[in-house]
Amino acid sequence: MATLTVRGLDEETRTRLRIRAAEHGRSMEAEVRAMLHAQLYPSTSAGGLGSRIHARFAGIASEGLRPPARDEAPRPAEFDE
């Protein structure tokens, strides 16, 4: 493992880093490692589940996927009392 020293860090940046680390329940050192990892290895996720489903089926013709036309209006639900 390599060691990295950051010199000349202003007090406000150090304070913000300390607060951010505390919010995530990590030490400042662990927070910096997490921040560097997030920036250098960005997530390759293509968005949420809906976006992934849309991307998977985007090439399929949509004509066959439409629901059949209704001849009558929908009826309200009936509940037994």
C-alpha positions, 0 to 999 in steps of 0.5 A: 500500500502506498502512502500519500501526504497532502500538504497545504490543505486549507482549514475549511477544506479539512473541516468539510472533509472531517464533517463528511467523514463523520456523516459517513461514519468513517475516519478522514483517511477512509473518507478520502480513500472512498472519494478517490475510489469513487472518482477514479472508478466511476460506477458503470451502472446505466441508471436505475432498473427502469432505465435498464429495462428500457435500454434492453427492449428499445430495439423491439418494435412497439406495435406488437406490445400495445394492449388490445383495444377495448370495445367497452368502458371499464366497469367500477370494482364491485365489493361485497358488503 
